[in-house]
Amino acid sequence: MTSFPHALLRVLLRSGRSASCPDPQDLASLSPEEKARARRFREPRRAAAYAAAHAAARRCLSEQLGCPAGAIHFSRRPCPGCGQLDHGRPVVERPCTSWESSLSRSGPYWLFAATDGVRIGVDIEQVRPVDLNALASAVLSEAERDYLVDIEPYLRQAAFMRCWTRKEAVVKASGIGIEAILWQIDVQPWEPRAVVEHRVVGCPTAIWAIRDLPAGPGCSASLALPAEAQPLLDFGRDRGTPSPTDTTVAQEATQWRPPPRVQVRTARPTA
């Protein structure tokens, strides 16, 4: 397992909202495969969302790797659940690097995170009406379902999406992705920050720290890192464009320290 010195771990966080049509500068940064995928979208706004997110990820990494954004070559590791490559954990294949990253999109919004030498996962979702009765048993743990029952009805959609983004961030970091059994991962939505257990074959981390990220109105976002990490969150801007997050984000670029002892809690405290 990766050992963490007392020095802080710098975590780059970039977010944004795409325009209604693809930006030529974004398209120019993409690989031939990414450009081809962008062209396959029938709606310009969806092509713009895809191009903006992937171009921003490339620009952010290019600053750290010292190479042009278009020179970065991504590949995927086999999914530890099924062995397939199409949904395995994305990694930078060239240039050779220890940097890890995670990218998420929802509608026009995107969120990207990167750090050096540590597994990382992020997820952003637009809060929207979902059928809680149909999804709860497949997605939520028993404690999470009890929590949703106990809170006011008007809060339940946002609380469900908070659970969803936390779980997605963890399974992206571990590499299991869509193969994960989500109801087995308890992310303690009643806590502002959670420490959870999630073990995957081939992943050096079993205990994860999760925090919610500011994501702007109508969105929910989360970040997952190994619980032992002591990250310094670096909220930046892509090409100086406005972020969907509010102005307090820049003030939150402070040290995030986990508890001295990692404790895994799987049950919601009773009133």
N, C-alpha and C positions, 0 to 999 in steps of 0.2 A: 504494500500500500504506500502511496505517496506520503512522505513525511513533510510537515510544514514547519519551517522555522518561525521565529517570532516576528520576522518582517511581514508587512502587510502584502496581500496578494492584490495586485491591481486588476480590476475587472472593468473592461470597456463596455459601455452601454450606449447604443445609438438607437434612436427611434424616429419615426416620421410618418407622414401621410402623403400618399401619392396623388398626382394630378389626374385629370380625367383622360389624358392621352399620354402615350409613352414619351419620355424625354429623350431626345437624340443622344445627349451625353450619357444617359444611363445605358442605352442600347449599345453605345460604343464600348462600354466597359465590360460587356458580357462576353462569355465564351461562345463559339459557334453553336454549341448545343443549347445554351440558354437563349440565344437569339432565335433559334428555330422554335423553341418552346413558346417564347413570347409571341411569335407570329401566329401560332396555332390558336391563340385566344380569339374568339369571334368578337368579343366586346373590347373596345379600346381601353376602357377603364380597368379591366382585369389584366390586360397586357401591361398597362402602366404600373399597376400594383406589383406585378411580378418583377418587372424590370427595375423599378425603384428599389425594392427590397434587396435584390441580389446585387445590384450595382453598389448600393451603400455598403453591403457586407464586404465587397471586394475593395472599396476605397478605404474602409477602416483597416482591413488587414494589410493592404499595401503599404500603409504608413508604418506598420510595425515590422513588416518583412523587407522593406526597402526595395520593392519591385513595382512595376506598373500593375495597376488593378487587373488588366486583361491578361497578365502573365501568370496569374494564380490558377492552378489546376486543382479542382476538387475531385474527390472520389468518395466511395462509401465503404465502410467496413461491413462484413456480413452481419445480418441480424442475429443476435445470440439466441433468439427464440426459434427461428425457422431456417436460418442460414442464407436467406435471400439478400441480394445486394440492393434491390430497388428501394427499400425503405430502411436500410442500415444507417448507422451513425455517419454523418458527413465529416470528412477530414480534408485537410489541405495536403495534397499529394506532392505538389511542387510549388514553390521551392521547399526543400526539406525544413521542417520546423516542428517545434513542440507546442505551438499555439493551438488551442482548442476553441471552437466557436459554436454558436447556436443561432438559428434564424427562425422567426415566426411571422406569419402574416394572417390578418383577418380583415377582409374587405380592403379598404384603402390603407389601413394601418399596418405598420411593420415594426418589429423589434429585433435588434441584433445584439449579441453579447459575445465577448471574446476574452480569453485570459491565457496565460502561458503555463503549460504543463499540468493543468487540472481539468477534469471533466466539468462541463458546464451545460446547463439547459435553461432556455427561456420559452415562455409562451405568452401570447397576447390574443385576446378574444373580445369581440364586440358583445356586450351584454344584450341578449335578445331572448324573446320568449321561447322556452323549450317545454316539452311535455315531461314534467318532473316525475309523474307517476310511471311513465314508460321507461325513463332512464335511470331513476334512482337506484334500483336494485343492481343494475349492471355497472354503475359508475361509483356509487357511494358506499362507504363502510357503514356498519350499523350505527356507530357513534355519529357519523356525519348525517345519516338520515334522521336520527333523533334530533340533532341540532336544527335541521331545517324545519322539523315539525314544531319545535319550541319557539322559533322566532316569528316575528310578524309576517303574514303572507306576502306583503309588498316587498319584503327583503329577500324572499327565497330565490328568485331568479338570479340576483346578483351573487347570493351566497353559493348557489350551485356553480355558477361560472367561476367563482373564486376557487372552489374545489377543483374544477376542471383544469384551470390554468396551472395550479400547483402540481397536480398529478402529471400533466403533460410536460412541465418543466423537468420533473424528476425522471420520467421515462425517456426523455430526449437525452438527458445527461448520462443515464446508464447505458443507452444504446438499444434498449428493447423496443421502444417506440410503440407502434400499434399492436404489437404482440402482447403487451402488458395486460394483466388482469387488474383493472383499475380499482375495483371495490376492495381489493386486498391491500391497497396503499392508503393508509389513513393520514390525511394531511392537516387535521386539526384546524378547521376554518375559524374556530372561535379564538384562535391565538393569532396575534399580529405576525409572529414568526414561529415556524414549526421545525422540529427535529424529528425526522421520520426514518424508519428502516425500510430499505428496498434493496434486495440482493439480486444480482444478475450474474450469470456465468460469464467469466472473462472480464468483469468490471472490478477494478481494485477497490471501489468504494461501496460500502453497505449502509452507512448512516449519512443522511443528507440534511442539510439546513436549507429551509425554504423561506423566502420573504416575498411579500407582495411589492410590486413596483408601481409608481405613479404612471398612469397610462392615458390620462386625458378623460374627458366626459364620455360616458357610455362604453368604456372599455375596462377589462380586467387583465392584469399581467402579473407574472411571477418569475422568480429566479431561483434555480437550484444549484447548489455547490456542495462539495464534501463538507461535512459538519466541522471538521478540524480546521478548515480554512479561515483566515482572518482577512476578509476582502476589503479593499478600498474601492468603493464604487465611483467610477469615473463617467458621469453623464455628460456626453458631448453632443455636438451637432454635426450633422452630415452636410458638408458644403455650406455651412452657415444658415441652413434653412430652418424655419421654425419647427419645433417638435410638437407632437400632440399633447405632451405632458405640460403641466402648468409651470409657472415660473419658480416654484419651490424646488423643482428638481435639482437645479444647480446647487442649491444650498444643502442637498442631501448627500453630496459627494463626500461622505464621512465614513469613518471606520465602522464596520459591522463586526462586533465581537460575539461569538456564540457563548453559551454558558461554559464555565470552566469544566464541568462534567457533562458529557452528552447523555441525556436521558430520553429514552423513547417512550412517548406517551400515546397509548392507543385508545384511551377511553376519555370521554368528555367529562369534566368535573360536574358533579351534581350541584344543584342550587342549595 
